Amino acid sequence: MKINDEEKEISEINMTPFVDIILVVLIIFMATATFMVEGKIPLDLPKAKTGEAGKNIERIEISIKKDGSIYIADKKVSPEELKQELEKIKSENKVVALRSEKETPFQNVVTVIDICRSAGIEKYVIETKKE
């Protein structure tokens, strides 16, 4: 009894599609890991020669976009809501990290600093990118 090549069962697994899928997953992982390191709200931070990346301190992150919208952590808030949130946590001695896009009008940054002061927060840092 002679068996044709066409009738034989394939007993090997083709690894090429598997390797392709793994490479795509690796690229996606690398792209999202970079986004996670920079922060949840993507901002084009201003540059400074003495700029430092966020230190390992317990902090509250406030982001200000150029359109004036304010985010605490990753949640969009109004100035009134921001003040309420800061009043809740002022007794915990945390530092407020201000992150603002370089095109943001300075008045928006001053407004957020004023809200911090009125809520009793005196410790804050302005986050920049190192040149």
N, C-alpha and C positions, 0 to 999 in steps of 0.2 A: 504494500500500500504506500503510494507516494503522496506527500502533502505539498501543496503549492505554497509559495511564499506569501501569497495573498491570504491564505486561510490560516496562517499562523497567528497565534495570540501575541500581543505585545506584553512582554514581561518586564520591561524597564519603564521607569518613570522619567519623563522629559523634565529636566531641572531648569531649563531656560525660562519658562514663564514664572516659575517660583522665584528665581533670582531677580527677574524684572520687577516683580511685585515688592520684594524686600527692598530693592533700591529706591523705589518710589516711596515706600513707607519711611525709609531713612531720611530722604530729602524733606518730607513733610515734617518729621520730628525735628530736624535741624532748623527749619524755618520757624516752627512754633516755639522752640526753645529760645531762640533769639528774641522773639516777641515777648515772651514771659519775663526775661531778664530786664528788658527796658521798661517794663511797667505795663499795666493793663490799659491805660489810656495813652495811646501813642502821641507824643509831643515832640516838636522840633525844639529842643532846649537850647538856650543861648550858650555860647562857649566862653570859657574863662581859663586863663593860664593856671590859676590856682584852684580850678574846679576839682571836686572829688566826687567819686561815686558814693552812693548812699552807704554810710557806715553801718555797722551792726548795732544800731541803737533802736530802741522801741519807739516807733514814730507813727504819726498819723499823716497819710499822704493826701494832700489837696492839690488837684490839678486844675489849671485855668486855661481854657482854650482861647484862641484869638477872637472868637465870636462873643466871649464874655461868659460862656457857660462854665459852671463850677462843678467839680466832681470830688467827692470824698471817698477814698478808696476807688471803687469803680462805679459808684452810684451818683447819678446827676442830682444835684440839690439846688435849691434857691438860697439866696443869702440868709433868709430867716431860718431855713432848715439847717444850714451850716452852723449858725450861731447856737441853735438848740443842741446839735450833735456835739459841738465843742464844749458847751457847758456841762454836758453829761460826763465828759472824760477829762475835764481840767484837773480834777483831784488826783488823777493817776500819774501825774508828772511825766507825761509823754511829750516828745518834741514834734512840732508840726513841720512837715517837709513841704514847702511850696514848690510846685512844678508848674512852669508857665512856658508857653511857646514864645519864641523870640519876637514874633510879630504882635504879641498881645499888647494892647494899649496899657501903659503903666498905671493908669487910673484903676483898671480892673485888679491889678496886683495890690495896689494901695487899699482898695476896698476890702479885699480878703484879709490883709494884715490888720486893718481896722476892726473887722469882725472878730479876728483872733484876740486882739487886745480887749475888746468889749466883753468877750466871753471869759476873760481871765487867763488866757494863754500868753505867756511872755517868752517862751522858748520856741524859736522856729528857725529853720534853715531854708535857704533858697538853693534849690538843686540846679546845677549846671553840668554841661559836658566839658571834659578837660580838652584843651586845644592840643 
